[in-house]
Amino acid sequence: MYDRIIKIIGFLKAYHLYFLIGGILFTSFTSIYYQYKFHDLSANPQKAVQAETKKMLDKIGELIVLPQDEQPTIATVSDPEKLKDQPFFAKAEKGFKVLIYANAGKSILYDPFENKVVETASMNIGAQTTPSPTPTKTPTKR
């Protein structure tokens, strides 16, 4: 057992310079890589958001057919207690994502933790019409 430890120590003494140079190179390349990533993110902060959105839409697209002709508005459920009175959010939990496709009239409640669609609903945005009064004839004197 001691012979093996002595061999390892001898190996480290003989090649310590190579280990030192390898460590410096590894640290330098890692530093350059993360500096490049930081600069890229600073120049275009929306790039990370767009990549995350695309990744999430790809995951949801494997579970349900999504409208292809528009980008959804995405919201995160932060306080499900405030939404419990609405049937669409009855099963919502903190962190769930809501995808709203306004043109397609579709809403999707997505659980990113278990990767499943919890609820879908059709909606009418801006299609509500107020009833207009019907004209009535008033008698006129002749």
C-alpha positions in Angstrom: 0.0 0.0 0.0 2.8 2.4 0.9 4.6 1.6 -2.3 1.7 2.6 -4.3 1.4 6.0 -2.5 5.2 6.6 -3.0 4.8 5.8 -6.7 1.9 8.3 -7.0 3.9 11.0 -5.1 6.9 10.3 -7.4 4.6 10.6 -10.5 3.3 14.0 -9.2 6.7 15.3 -8.5 8.0 14.3 -12.0 5.0 15.8 -13.8 3.9 18.7 -11.6 4.9 21.3 -14.2 2.5 19.6 -16.7 -0.3 19.6 -14.2 0.3 23.3 -13.5 0.3 24.2 -17.2 -2.8 22.1 -17.8 -4.6 23.8 -14.9 -3.7 27.2 -16.2 -4.8 26.4 -19.7 -8.1 24.9 -18.5 -8.8 28.0 -16.3 -7.9 30.4 -19.1 -10.2 28.7 -21.7 -13.0 28.4 -19.2 -12.7 32.1 -18.4 -12.6 33.1 -22.1 -15.7 31.0 -22.8 -17.8 32.5 -20.0 -16.5 36.0 -20.8 -17.7 35.5 -24.4 -21.1 34.2 -23.2 -21.5 37.2 -20.8 -20.6 39.7 -23.6 -23.1 38.0 -26.0 -25.9 38.1 -23.3 -25.1 41.7 -22.5 -25.3 42.7 -26.2 -28.7 41.0 -26.7 -30.5 40.2 -23.4 -33.6 39.1 -25.3 -31.7 36.3 -26.9 -31.8 34.2 -23.7 -35.5 34.9 -23.3 -36.2 33.9 -26.9 -34.2 30.7 -26.5 -36.0 29.8 -23.3 -39.4 30.5 -24.9 -38.6 28.4 -28.0 -37.4 25.5 -25.8 -40.6 25.7 -23.8 -42.8 25.9 -26.9 -41.0 22.9 -28.3 -41.7 20.9 -25.2 -45.4 21.9 -25.1 -45.6 21.3 -28.9 -44.8 17.6 -28.2 -47.9 17.4 -25.9 -50.5 19.4 -27.8 -50.8 21.0 -31.3 -50.0 24.7 -31.0 -51.1 27.5 -33.4 -48.1 28.1 -35.8 -49.1 31.5 -37.1 -48.5 33.5 -34.0 -46.3 33.9 -30.9 -48.1 33.4 -27.6 -48.1 35.8 -24.7 -46.6 33.8 -21.8 -47.3 34.5 -18.2 -46.2 32.7 -15.0 -48.7 32.0 -12.2 -47.2 33.7 -9.1 -50.2 33.6 -6.7 -52.7 30.8 -7.5 -54.9 31.7 -4.6 -56.0 34.9 -6.4 -57.0 32.8 -9.4 -58.8 29.9 -7.7 -62.3 31.4 -8.4 -61.7 31.1 -12.1 -62.4 27.6 -13.5 -59.4 27.7 -15.9 -57.0 28.2 -13.0 -58.6 25.7 -10.6 -55.6 23.3 -10.8 -53.0 26.0 -11.2 -49.9 26.1 -8.9 -47.1 28.6 -8.4 -44.7 28.5 -11.4 -47.2 27.1 -13.9 -47.1 28.9 -17.3 -50.1 30.3 -19.2 -49.8 30.6 -22.9 -52.3 32.9 -24.5 -52.9 32.8 -28.3 -55.1 35.9 -28.9 -55.6 35.4 -32.6 -56.4 31.7 -32.3 -58.5 32.3 -29.2 -56.8 29.6 -27.2 -55.3 29.5 -23.7 -53.1 26.7 -22.3 -52.1 26.1 -18.7 -48.8 24.2 -18.6 -47.0 22.6 -15.8 -43.2 22.9 -16.5 -42.3 20.8 -13.5 -44.1 17.6 -14.7 -44.1 18.6 -18.4 -47.8 18.3 -18.9 -50.7 20.4 -20.1 -53.1 20.9 -17.2 -55.9 22.9 -18.9 -56.9 24.3 -22.3 -59.6 26.8 -23.0 -61.1 28.7 -25.9 -61.5 32.4 -25.4 -63.0 35.4 -27.1 -60.9 38.5 -26.8 -62.4 41.7 -28.1 -65.3 39.8 -29.6 -67.7 40.9 -26.9 -70.4 43.0 -28.4 -72.7 45.3 -26.4 -76.3 45.0 -27.3 -77.5 47.9 -29.3 -81.0 49.2 -28.6 -83.6 48.2 -31.1 -85.4 51.1 -32.8 -89.0 51.4 -31.9 -91.6 53.4 -33.7 -93.1 56.3 -31.8 -96.5 57.4 -32.7 -96.6 60.7 -34.5 -99.6 63.1 -34.5 -101.1 63.9 -37.8 
